[in-house]
C-alpha cells in the first residue's frame, strides 16, 4: 500500500429529477435510432456495395472515389506451330494448288498422299498438256514465312512422268491443328522448267530461296542447264519474287519451239487416190533461235508425199521421213503447207509430226517444253 495520500476527484453533483428524465428520453431516442439503422447497414454489407449514406447537411463534401482500373486485357493467343514433319505431310490429305497450264498437269485440290505419293488415274489424250503419272512430295524445309512468330512448312511437290512439273508450296496449321495450304511459292512455268530438289530454304527474314533451272534433264539427256537462285516473300496473302534475276540466263543449248496443225482432209478420189494439204505452224517462244528446223513426219499406212513443193527429204526415220524448213523469227511463227495423197480405199488413220531446232554449233537443241513440239493430225475424207 502506497504511503502517498490518496487523490480524490471532486464529486459530480447529481442532476435534479427533471434533468434525469431528459437524459433518459435522449438515451431512449439514440437506442431507437440505432435499432432502425442496423438492418439498413446489414443489407448494404451483404449486398456488397451501394451508395454511401448521404452526409448530414452542412458537412464538408466527401472526396471523389478513386476510379476503378479495368481488368488487364488477355494476351493474344500464340500462332499455331506450322512445322509439319515429312512423315506426317507424306501421309495427309493436302490441298494442292493448280498446276501450270504450260507444263504437265495433275490433280489439284484435296489430294490424299500415302508415303508421299498419289497415283494419278489415266486420262484421255489430246492437245492439252498431258497429265503426269503421279504426284510426289519431294522435300520439306521450315521457317517463319509470314512473320507471325511461328514456323511454317515449305514443301516441293512434283507432277512426274519422266520429268514433269514441280512447284514449291507453303503449308501451315490452323488453330484446330489441321494442315492448311498458304499458297504456291514458285512453279515450273514459262522460262522456269526445273526446280532443284531440296534447294528451298527459309531465311531469318522469311524469304524462301529456291534454285531454278531453264531445262529439265531426263533419262539419257545430257543437255547443259542454266541455274539461278531467286527469293520469294509473303506479301498481301501470296508469294511474290523479292530477289534474284527476272529472266533466265542465255543457254545456247536450249530453245523453246512449238508446232500446231489441223486435220489432214483428203478430197474426192482421183485416179485411185485422194489428195489433201496440211498446214503446219512452227513458233519460237524463247531461248536460242534455231538456224534450221527439222520436221519429222510419221504417217499411217498408205499416206505419202505428193506434188513438187516439198523440200528435199532428209534421212528416213523408220516408216517416216524428215524435211528441213526455214526457222521462225525470234518470238514469231512460220507456216508451211504440205500436200499428201493416199489410196482411196484406205480410211481413217493419223499423221504424227515433231519439230526440232539446230544451230551450227548444236546439232539438236534441247526443248525447254517437251510436250508441245509434237502434234498428231487426224486424217479424214470428204467427197
C-alpha positions in Angstrom: 0.0 0.0 0.0 1.4 3.4 -1.0 2.3 6.0 1.6 1.2 8.8 -0.8 -2.1 10.5 0.1 -5.0 9.4 -2.0 -6.0 12.0 -4.6 -9.7 12.4 -4.6 -11.6 13.9 -7.7 -14.4 16.4 -7.0 -17.8 14.7 -6.7 -20.1 15.1 -9.6 -23.3 16.6 -8.4 -26.5 14.6 -9.0 -28.8 16.1 -11.6 -32.1 17.1 -10.5 -35.1 14.9 -11.3 -36.1 16.9 -14.3 -32.7 16.6 -15.9 -32.7 12.8 -15.2 -35.9 12.5 -17.2 -34.4 14.4 -20.1 -31.3 12.1 -20.2 -33.5 9.0 -20.2 -35.5 10.3 -23.1 -32.4 11.2 -25.1 -30.8 7.8 -24.4 -34.0 6.0 -25.5 -34.1 8.1 -28.8 -30.5 7.2 -29.5 -31.2 3.5 -28.9 -34.3 3.6 -31.2 -32.2 5.3 -34.0 -29.6 2.6 -33.7 -32.2 -0.2 -33.9 -33.7 1.4 -37.1 -30.3 1.9 -38.8 -28.8 -1.6 -38.0 -30.9 -3.5 -40.7 -30.0 -1.0 -43.4 -26.3 -1.3 -42.6 -26.5 -5.1 -42.6 -28.3 -5.0 -46.0 -25.6 -2.8 -47.5 -22.8 -5.0 -46.2 -24.5 -8.2 -47.5 -25.2 -6.5 -50.9 -21.5 -5.7 -51.3 -21.8 -2.1 -52.1 -24.4 0.5 -52.8 -24.4 4.2 -52.4 -23.0 5.6 -49.2 -25.4 7.3 -46.9 -25.8 10.9 -47.5 -23.7 13.2 -45.4 -25.5 15.4 -42.9 -26.4 18.8 -44.0 -23.5 21.2 -43.6 -20.8 18.5 -43.7 -17.9 19.0 -46.0 -18.2 17.1 -49.3 -16.5 13.7 -49.4 -13.5 13.3 -51.8 -14.4 11.6 -55.1 -13.9 7.9 -55.1 -10.7 6.7 -56.9 -11.5 5.4 -60.4 -11.6 1.6 -60.7 -8.9 0.2 -63.1 -10.3 -2.0 -65.8 -9.1 -5.6 -65.6 -6.0 -6.2 -67.7 -6.7 -7.4 -71.3 -5.8 -11.0 -72.0 -2.6 -11.6 -74.1 -3.3 -12.8 -77.8 -3.0 -16.5 -78.3 0.3 -17.6 -79.9 0.2 -18.5 -83.6 -0.1 -22.3 -84.3 3.1 -24.2 -84.9 3.1 -24.9 -88.7 6.2 -27.2 -88.7 4.9 -30.4 -90.2 7.3 -33.4 -90.4 7.9 -35.0 -93.7 6.3 -38.3 -92.5 3.2 -36.5 -91.4 2.9 -34.5 -94.6 3.5 -37.5 -96.7 0.5 -39.3 -95.2 -2.0 -36.5 -95.2 -4.8 -35.1 -97.3 -3.4 -31.8 -98.7 -4.9 -29.0 -100.8 -2.6 -28.9 -103.9 -2.6 -25.7 -105.9 -3.4 -25.9 -109.6 -0.6 -26.9 -111.9 0.8 -24.5 -114.6 -1.1 -24.5 -117.9 2.1 -24.7 -120.0 3.5 -27.9 -118.4 2.4 -31.3 -117.3 -0.7 -31.1 -115.2 -2.0 -33.3 -112.5 -4.8 -33.3 -109.9 -5.2 -30.2 -107.7 -7.4 -29.5 -104.7 -7.8 -32.1 -102.0 -5.4 -35.0 -102.6 -4.7 -37.9 -100.3 -1.0 -38.9 -100.2 0.3 -42.2 -99.0 4.0 -42.4 -98.2 4.5 -39.2 -100.2 2.9 -40.4 -103.4 -0.5 -40.1 -105.1 -1.0 -42.3 -108.2 -2.8 -40.2 -110.9 -5.6 -42.1 -112.8 -5.1 -42.4 -116.5 -6.5 -39.6 -118.6 -7.5 -39.3 -122.3 -5.0 -37.9 -124.8 -5.5 -34.7 -126.7 -3.8 -31.4 -127.5 -3.8 -30.2 -123.9 -0.7 -30.7 -121.8 -0.7 -34.4 -120.9 -1.3 -35.5 -117.3 1.6 -36.8 -115.1 1.6 -40.3 -113.7 2.0 -39.4 -110.1 2.2 -36.6 -107.5 5.3 -36.9 -105.2 6.3 -34.9 -102.2 10.0 -34.3 -102.8 11.3 -32.4 -99.8 10.5 -30.1 -96.9 12.0 -27.0 -95.3 10.9 -24.9 -92.3 10.8 -21.2 -91.4 8.6 -18.3 -90.4 7.5 -17.2 -93.8 4.6 -15.0 -92.7 6.4 -13.4 -89.7 3.8 -14.4 -87.1 6.3 -15.8 -84.7 5.7 -19.5 -85.5 7.3 -21.7 -88.2 5.6 -22.9 -91.4 6.5 -25.8 -93.8 7.7 -25.3 -97.3 7.4 -28.5 -99.5 8.5 -29.4 -103.0 5.8 -31.4 -105.0 6.4 -33.0 -108.3 3.9 -34.0 -111.1 6.2 -36.5 -112.7 6.3 -38.9 -115.7 10.0 -39.0 -116.9 10.3 -35.5 -115.7 7.4 -33.1 -115.4 6.1 -30.1 -113.4 7.2 -29.1 -110.0 6.1 -26.5 -107.5 7.1 -25.2 -104.1 4.1 -24.9 -101.7 3.8 -23.4 -98.2 1.7 -25.2 -95.6 0.6 -24.1 -92.0 -1.7 -25.3 -89.3 -4.9 -23.6 -88.2 -5.9 -23.1 -84.6 -7.6 -26.5 -84.7 -4.3 -28.1 -85.6 -5.4 -29.0 -89.2 -2.9 -28.6 -92.1 -3.9 -25.7 -94.4 -2.3 -24.6 -97.6 -0.9 -21.0 -97.7 -0.2 -21.0 -101.4 2.3 -21.8 -104.1 5.8 -20.1 -103.9 7.0 -20.9 -107.4 6.3 -23.4 -110.1 7.9 -24.7 -113.4 6.3 -22.4 -115.9 7.5 -20.0 -118.6 11.3 -19.9 -118.6 11.4 -21.8 -115.3 11.5 -25.5 -116.3 13.1 -27.2 -113.3 13.4 -26.7 -109.5 16.3 -28.4 -107.8 15.1 -30.9 -105.3 15.8 -29.9 -101.7 17.1 -26.4 -102.7 14.3 -24.5 -101.0 15.2 -22.8 -97.7 13.7 -20.1 -95.5 15.9 -17.2 -94.2 15.5 -15.3 -90.9 13.6 -12.6 -92.9 11.0 -15.2 -94.0 12.2 -15.2 -97.7 12.0 -18.5 -99.4 15.1 -19.0 -101.7 15.0 -21.6 -104.4 17.4 -22.9 -107.1 15.7 -22.7 -110.5 16.7 -24.1 -113.9 15.9 -23.4 -117.6 15.8 -27.0 -118.7 14.8 -30.3 -117.1 17.1 -33.3 -117.8 15.5 -36.7 -118.2 16.7 -40.1 -118.9 19.9 -40.1 -121.1 19.7 -36.4 -121.9 22.9 -34.5 -121.3 21.8 -31.0 -122.3 23.6 -28.4 -120.1 21.3 -26.5 -117.8 21.4 -22.9 -116.6 20.6 -22.3 -112.9 19.9 -19.2 -110.8 18.7 -18.5 -107.3 15.5 -16.4 -106.7 13.8 -15.4 -103.5 10.1 -15.2 -102.7 8.4 -13.3 -99.9 4.9 -13.5 -98.4 3.0 -10.2 -99.1 -0.7 -9.5 -99.0 -1.7 -13.2 -98.8 0.6 -14.5 -101.6 4.2 -15.1 -102.5 6.0 -12.6 -104.8 9.5 -12.6 -106.1 11.7 -10.3 -104.0 15.2 -11.2 -105.1 17.2 -12.7 -107.9 17.0 -12.2 -111.7 13.7 -11.7 -113.6 14.9 -13.6 -116.7 16.8 -16.8 -117.2 20.4 -16.5 -118.5 21.2 -17.3 -122.1 21.7 -21.0 -122.8 23.0 -21.8 -126.3 21.9 -25.4 -125.9 18.2 -24.7 -125.1 15.3 -23.4 -127.2 11.5 -23.3 -126.9 9.7 -24.2 -130.1 6.2 -25.5 -130.6 4.2 -26.9 -133.5 0.5 -26.9 -134.3 -1.7 -28.1 -137.1 -5.3 -29.0 -138.0 -6.7 -32.2 -139.6 -5.5 -33.6 -142.8 -8.6 -33.6 -145.1 -8.4 -35.8 -148.2 -10.8 -34.9 -151.0 -12.7 -37.0 -153.6 -10.9 -39.9 -155.3 -9.0 -39.0 -158.5 -7.4 -41.9 -160.4 -7.5 -44.1 -157.3 -6.1 -41.6 -154.9 -7.4 -38.9 -152.5 -5.4 -35.7 -152.2 -5.2 -33.1 -149.4 -3.0 -30.5 -147.8 -1.8 -29.9 -144.3 -0.8 -26.5 -142.8 1.9 -26.7 -140.2 2.9 -23.7 -138.0 6.1 -23.6 -136.1 6.6 -21.0 -133.3 9.6 -19.8 -131.3 8.9 -18.9 -127.7 12.2 -18.1 -126.0 15.8 -19.3 -125.7 18.2 -19.8 -128.6 16.7 -19.1 -132.0 17.2 -22.2 -134.3 19.0 -21.7 -137.6 17.2 -24.6 -139.0 14.0 -26.6 -138.1 13.6 -30.3 -138.9 10.1 -31.6 -139.2 9.6 -35.3 -138.8 6.5 -36.9 -140.3 5.3 -40.3 -139.2 2.2 -41.2 -141.4 -0.2 -44.1 -141.1 -0.4 -46.8 -143.8 -0.6 -45.6 -147.4 0.0 -41.9 -146.8 2.7 -40.4 -148.9 4.0 -37.0 -150.2 2.5 -35.5 -153.3 3.3 -32.5 -155.6 6.6 -30.8 -156.2 6.6 -28.1 -153.4 8.3 -30.4 -150.9 11.7 -29.5 -149.5 14.4 -32.2 -150.1 13.8 -35.0 -147.7 16.3 -35.8 -145.0 17.1 -39.3 -143.8 14.3 -41.8 -143.2 13.1 -42.2 -139.6 11.6 -45.7 -139.7 8.4 -45.6 -141.6 8.5 -41.8 -141.7 10.7 -39.1 -143.2 12.1 -35.7 -142.4 12.3 -32.3 -144.1 14.2 -29.2 -143.2 12.4 -25.8 -143.3 13.3 -22.2 -142.6 13.1 -21.3 -138.9 10.5 -18.9 -137.4 11.7 -15.4 -136.5 12.6 -14.7 -132.8 9.4 -14.9 -130.8 7.4 -15.3 -134.0 5.9 -18.1 -136.2 6.3 -19.5 -139.7 3.7 -21.5 -141.6 4.2 -24.2 -144.3 1.7 -26.2 -146.3 2.4 -29.8 -147.3 0.5 -32.0 -149.9 -0.3 -35.6 -149.4 -2.1 -38.5 -151.2 -3.4 -41.9 -150.2 -5.1 -44.8 -152.0 -8.8 -44.1 -152.0 -9.7 -47.4 -150.4 -7.9 -46.6 -147.1 -9.9 -44.7 -144.5 -9.1 -43.2 -141.1 -5.6 -43.0 -139.8 -3.4 -40.2 -138.5 -0.2 -38.3 -139.1 2.3 -37.6 -136.3 4.7 -34.6 -136.5 7.6 -33.5 -134.4 9.9 -30.5 -134.8 13.5 -29.9 -133.6 15.8 -26.9 -133.9 19.5 -26.8 -134.5 22.4 -24.3 -134.9 25.8 -24.5 -136.5 27.3 -25.4 -133.0 24.5 -27.6 -131.7 23.0 -30.4 -133.8 19.8 -30.7 -131.8 18.7 -28.0 -129.3 17.1 -29.1 -126.1 13.4 -28.3 -126.0 12.5 -26.4 -122.8 8.9 -27.6 -123.0 8.9 -31.1 -124.4 5.2 -31.8 -124.8 4.4 -29.0 -127.3 6.9 -29.7 -130.1 4.9 -32.7 -131.4 1.3 -33.0 -132.6 -1.0 -35.6 -134.1 -3.2 -34.7 -137.1 -6.3 -36.8 -137.7 -6.9 -37.9 -141.3 -10.5 -37.7 -142.7 -12.0 -37.8 -146.1 -14.7 -35.8 -147.9 -16.4 -36.5 -151.3 
